[in-house]
């Protein structure tokens, strides 16, 4: 049984844990480690983009009239008020990282940074939903299984197309086509918008349907439709990541660093990050003893995350020297 002063910490842990676990899976899928500082910056920028998207969504809802019928209203909210503004801000960040960062130097970086942006967005959005609902365990469980993975998968898909535009020949993209890069950048935006819009449409049908009416079968179909779209989106993201990883192994003309070591370090880093969030919640809402324990938890988490981040940055830098040493 959770005591009242520990409920905020439990809510935060439930809200951020799915995103951190999926983030580890994303960075572990890369055969060569990315700098921790840039991955975590991508996560923070993704979280900040959730606030920007929220402002755009409110402005669009005020500017456009809502249809009275359930399905048109659900489509409008899902596509115009959710998918389009959210995916625009996320893809803009992914493209900016790809075009401006010197660390974006391999095909799998698109998947890693794209997933990081998407999960940062999902982390803040999930936190707001969980903290704002009295039935927060159910909300955390449902969103952790569907919405959070969907945001991460959409980011991975966008990042994969950006990587295709950034690096010639990845996934069989046409190198000699004049409109190749504009087409791939357009797909990086349109494919996530389409998948995200379809997923949200089913959920908004459920939310907007009037209560007390005999429409149980339609609502079940709407939920199943969203679940199928979420599974399909995750599957597409995984397939793209596997294909890019396979192509990268042939594309990069250097030996791969041992993966097991730095993947364990990434796990420790993300555990430290998550414990830090929980420690902050305990300090803010806990009693005197809980506050003291929260401060100790924050210190331990900060030390663990800092130590791991330094090691990851060193390993990411060493891969460049390793590459130069290989003829």
C-alpha positions as CSV (number, residue, x, y, z in Angstrom):
1,X,0.0,0.0,0.0
2,X,1.4,3.4,-1.0
3,X,1.3,6.1,1.7
4,X,-0.2,9.4,0.6
5,X,3.1,11.3,0.7
6,X,4.6,8.8,-1.7
7,X,1.8,8.8,-4.3
8,X,3.3,11.7,-6.3
9,X,6.6,9.8,-6.6
10,X,4.7,6.7,-7.7
11,X,2.8,8.7,-10.3
12,X,5.9,10.2,-11.7
13,X,7.7,6.8,-11.8
14,X,4.7,5.2,-13.6
15,X,4.6,8.1,-16.1
16,X,8.3,8.1,-17.1
17,X,9.3,4.5,-16.7
18,X,7.9,3.3,-20.1
19,X,9.7,6.1,-22.0
20,X,13.0,5.4,-20.2
21,X,12.7,1.6,-20.9
22,X,12.0,2.3,-24.6
23,X,14.8,4.8,-24.8
24,X,17.2,2.2,-23.6
25,X,16.0,-0.2,-26.2
26,X,16.6,2.5,-28.9
27,X,20.1,3.3,-27.8
28,X,20.9,-0.4,-27.4
29,X,19.9,-1.1,-30.9
30,X,22.7,1.0,-32.2
31,X,26.0,-0.9,-32.7
32,X,28.0,2.2,-31.9
33,X,27.2,4.5,-28.8
34,X,25.9,8.0,-29.2
35,X,27.0,10.8,-26.8
36,X,24.8,10.8,-23.7
37,X,24.6,14.6,-23.7
38,X,23.1,14.7,-27.2
39,X,20.7,11.9,-26.6
40,X,19.4,13.5,-23.4
41,X,19.3,16.9,-25.1
42,X,17.1,15.3,-27.8
43,X,14.8,13.9,-25.1
44,X,14.6,17.3,-23.4
45,X,13.9,19.1,-26.7
46,X,11.2,16.5,-27.4
47,X,9.6,17.3,-24.0
48,X,9.7,21.0,-24.8
49,X,8.1,20.4,-28.2
50,X,5.1,18.9,-26.4
51,X,4.4,22.4,-24.9
52,X,4.8,24.0,-28.3
53,X,2.5,21.5,-29.9
54,X,0.0,22.1,-27.0
55,X,-0.2,25.8,-27.8
56,X,-0.7,25.0,-31.5
57,X,-3.4,22.6,-30.7
58,X,-5.3,25.1,-28.6
59,X,-5.0,27.8,-31.3
60,X,-6.3,25.4,-33.9
61,X,-9.3,24.3,-31.8
62,X,-10.2,28.0,-31.2
63,X,-9.9,28.8,-34.9
64,X,-11.7,25.9,-36.5
65,X,-15.3,24.9,-35.8
66,X,-16.0,21.4,-34.5
67,X,-18.4,19.1,-36.5
68,X,-21.3,17.8,-34.6
69,X,-21.1,14.2,-35.9
70,X,-18.8,11.9,-33.8
71,X,-16.6,10.5,-36.6
72,X,-15.9,13.8,-38.4
73,X,-15.2,15.5,-35.1
74,X,-12.9,12.6,-34.1
75,X,-11.0,12.8,-37.4
76,X,-10.6,16.6,-37.0
77,X,-9.3,16.4,-33.5
78,X,-7.0,13.5,-34.3
79,X,-5.5,14.8,-37.5
80,X,-5.7,18.6,-37.3
81,X,-5.5,19.2,-33.6
82,X,-3.1,16.3,-32.6
83,X,-1.2,14.5,-35.3
84,X,-0.3,17.4,-37.6
85,X,1.0,19.9,-35.0
86,X,2.7,17.2,-32.8
87,X,4.5,15.5,-35.7
88,X,5.6,18.8,-37.3
89,X,7.4,20.0,-34.2
90,X,9.0,16.6,-33.6
91,X,10.1,16.1,-37.2
92,X,11.5,19.7,-37.2
93,X,13.7,18.8,-34.2
94,X,14.8,15.5,-35.7
95,X,15.7,17.2,-39.0
96,X,17.6,20.0,-37.1
97,X,19.7,17.5,-35.2
98,X,20.4,15.6,-38.4
99,X,21.5,18.6,-40.4
100,X,23.3,20.6,-37.6
101,X,24.9,18.0,-35.3
102,X,28.3,16.6,-36.1
103,X,27.4,13.5,-34.1
104,X,24.7,12.6,-36.6
105,X,27.3,10.7,-38.8
106,X,25.8,7.2,-39.2
107,X,22.5,5.8,-40.5
108,X,21.3,4.4,-37.2
109,X,21.6,7.9,-35.6
110,X,18.4,8.8,-37.3
111,X,16.5,6.0,-35.4
112,X,18.2,6.8,-32.1
113,X,17.7,10.6,-32.1
114,X,14.2,10.3,-33.7
115,X,13.1,7.9,-31.0
116,X,14.7,10.1,-28.3
117,X,12.7,13.2,-29.5
118,X,9.5,11.1,-29.7
119,X,9.9,9.6,-26.3
120,X,10.8,13.0,-24.7
121,X,7.5,14.3,-26.1
122,X,5.7,11.2,-24.8
123,X,7.3,11.5,-21.4
124,X,6.0,15.0,-20.7
125,X,2.6,14.3,-22.3
126,X,2.2,11.1,-20.3
127,X,3.3,12.9,-17.1
128,X,0.5,15.5,-17.6
129,X,-2.1,12.8,-18.3
130,X,-1.1,10.7,-15.3
131,X,-0.9,13.6,-12.8
132,X,-4.3,15.0,-14.0
133,X,-6.4,11.9,-13.6
134,X,-7.6,10.4,-10.3
135,X,-7.4,6.9,-11.8
136,X,-3.8,7.4,-12.6
137,X,-2.7,3.7,-12.4
138,X,-5.0,2.7,-15.2
139,X,-4.1,5.8,-17.3
140,X,-0.4,5.1,-16.8
141,X,-0.8,1.4,-17.8
142,X,-2.9,2.1,-20.9
143,X,-0.7,5.0,-22.1
144,X,2.5,3.1,-21.3
145,X,1.4,0.2,-23.5
146,X,0.0,2.3,-26.4
147,X,0.6,6.0,-26.5
148,X,4.2,6.1,-25.3
149,X,5.4,3.4,-27.7
150,X,3.5,5.1,-30.6
151,X,5.2,8.4,-30.1
152,X,8.6,6.7,-29.9
153,X,7.8,4.6,-33.0
154,X,6.7,7.7,-35.0
155,X,9.9,9.4,-34.0
156,X,11.9,6.4,-35.1
157,X,10.1,6.3,-38.5
158,X,10.7,10.0,-39.1
159,X,14.3,9.5,-38.1
160,X,14.7,6.6,-40.5
161,X,13.5,8.7,-43.4
162,X,15.7,11.6,-42.4
163,X,18.6,9.1,-42.3
164,X,17.7,8.0,-45.8
165,X,17.8,11.6,-47.0
166,X,21.0,12.3,-45.1
167,X,23.0,9.3,-46.2
168,X,23.0,8.0,-49.8
169,X,21.9,4.5,-50.6
170,X,20.3,3.7,-47.2
171,X,17.3,1.3,-47.5
172,X,17.7,1.4,-51.3
173,X,16.8,5.0,-51.7
174,X,17.4,6.4,-55.2
175,X,20.6,8.3,-55.2
176,X,20.2,9.7,-58.7
177,X,16.7,11.0,-58.3
178,X,16.5,14.8,-58.4
179,X,13.6,15.0,-55.8
180,X,15.0,12.3,-53.6
181,X,15.7,14.3,-50.5
182,X,12.6,16.5,-50.6
183,X,10.5,13.3,-51.1
184,X,12.1,11.6,-48.2
185,X,11.8,14.6,-45.9
186,X,8.1,14.8,-46.9
187,X,7.7,11.1,-46.0
188,X,9.4,11.7,-42.7
189,X,6.5,14.0,-41.9
190,X,3.5,12.5,-43.7
191,X,4.0,8.8,-42.6
192,X,4.0,9.6,-38.9
193,X,1.1,12.1,-39.3
194,X,-1.0,9.4,-41.1
195,X,-0.2,6.7,-38.5
196,X,-0.7,9.1,-35.5
197,X,-3.9,10.4,-37.0
198,X,-5.4,7.0,-37.4
199,X,-4.4,5.9,-33.9
200,X,-6.0,9.0,-32.3
201,X,-9.1,8.8,-34.4
202,X,-10.2,5.6,-32.8
203,X,-9.5,7.0,-29.3
204,X,-11.4,10.2,-30.0
205,X,-14.4,8.3,-31.3
206,X,-14.4,6.5,-27.9
207,X,-14.1,9.9,-26.1
208,X,-16.6,11.8,-28.1
209,X,-19.3,9.2,-28.3
210,X,-22.4,10.2,-26.3
211,X,-23.0,8.1,-23.2
212,X,-26.1,6.0,-22.7
213,X,-26.5,5.1,-26.4
214,X,-26.5,1.6,-27.9
215,X,-23.1,1.9,-29.7
216,X,-21.0,-0.6,-27.8
217,X,-19.9,-2.6,-30.9
218,X,-18.8,0.6,-32.7
219,X,-16.7,1.7,-29.7
220,X,-15.1,-1.7,-29.4
221,X,-14.2,-1.5,-33.1
222,X,-12.7,2.0,-32.5
223,X,-10.5,0.8,-29.7
224,X,-9.4,-2.3,-31.7
225,X,-8.6,0.0,-34.7
226,X,-6.3,2.1,-32.5
227,X,-4.6,-0.9,-31.0
228,X,-4.0,-2.4,-34.5
229,X,-2.6,0.9,-35.7
230,X,-0.3,1.2,-32.7
231,X,1.0,-2.3,-33.2
232,X,1.5,-1.7,-37.0
233,X,3.4,1.6,-36.2
234,X,5.7,-0.1,-33.8
235,X,6.2,-3.0,-36.3
236,X,7.1,-0.5,-39.1
237,X,9.6,1.3,-36.8
238,X,11.3,-1.9,-35.7
239,X,11.5,-3.2,-39.4
240,X,13.1,0.1,-40.5
241,X,15.5,0.1,-37.6
242,X,16.6,-3.5,-38.4
243,X,17.1,-2.7,-42.0
244,X,19.1,0.4,-41.3
245,X,21.2,-1.5,-38.7
246,X,21.9,-4.1,-41.3
247,X,22.8,-1.5,-44.0
248,X,24.9,0.4,-41.5
249,X,27.1,-2.6,-40.8
250,X,28.0,-2.7,-44.5
251,X,28.1,1.1,-44.8
252,X,30.5,1.9,-42.0
253,X,34.0,0.7,-42.8
254,X,35.2,0.4,-39.3
255,X,35.1,-2.4,-36.6
256,X,32.3,-2.2,-34.1
257,X,32.9,-1.5,-30.5
258,X,31.9,-4.2,-27.9
259,X,28.2,-3.5,-27.4
260,X,27.5,-5.2,-24.1
261,X,29.6,-2.8,-22.0
262,X,28.2,0.5,-23.1
263,X,24.6,-0.8,-23.2
264,X,24.9,-1.6,-19.5
265,X,26.2,1.9,-18.9
266,X,23.3,3.4,-20.8
267,X,20.9,1.3,-18.6
268,X,22.6,2.7,-15.4
269,X,22.4,6.2,-16.8
270,X,18.7,6.0,-17.5
271,X,18.0,4.4,-14.1
272,X,19.8,7.3,-12.5
273,X,17.8,9.7,-14.5
274,X,14.5,8.1,-13.5
275,X,15.5,7.8,-9.8
276,X,16.3,11.5,-9.9
277,X,12.7,12.4,-11.0
278,X,11.3,10.2,-8.2
279,X,13.6,11.8,-5.7
280,X,12.4,15.3,-6.6
281,X,8.8,14.2,-6.2
282,X,9.5,12.7,-2.7
283,X,11.3,15.9,-1.6
284,X,8.4,18.1,-2.8
285,X,5.5,16.0,-1.4
286,X,7.0,13.8,1.3
287,X,7.2,14.1,5.1
288,X,10.4,15.1,6.9
289,X,11.9,11.6,6.8
290,X,10.8,11.1,3.2
291,X,12.4,14.4,2.2
292,X,15.7,13.4,3.6
293,X,15.5,10.1,1.8
294,X,14.5,12.0,-1.4
295,X,17.6,14.2,-1.1
296,X,19.8,11.2,-0.7
297,X,18.1,9.5,-3.7
298,X,18.7,12.7,-5.8
299,X,22.3,12.8,-4.9
300,X,22.9,9.1,-5.6
301,X,20.9,9.4,-8.9
302,X,22.8,12.5,-10.0
303,X,26.2,10.8,-9.3
304,X,25.2,7.7,-11.1
305,X,23.9,9.5,-14.2
306,X,26.9,11.9,-14.3
307,X,29.4,9.0,-14.1
308,X,27.6,7.0,-16.7
309,X,27.1,10.0,-19.0
310,X,30.9,10.8,-18.8
311,X,31.7,7.2,-19.7
312,X,29.3,7.2,-22.7
313,X,30.7,10.4,-24.0
314,X,34.2,9.1,-23.8
315,X,33.2,5.9,-25.6
316,X,31.4,7.9,-28.3
317,X,34.5,10.0,-28.8
318,X,36.7,6.9,-28.9
319,X,34.8,5.5,-31.8
320,X,36.1,8.3,-33.9
321,X,39.7,7.6,-33.0
322,X,38.9,3.9,-33.6
323,X,37.6,4.7,-37.0
324,X,40.6,6.7,-37.9
325,X,42.9,3.9,-36.8
326,X,41.3,1.4,-39.2
327,X,42.7,1.6,-42.8
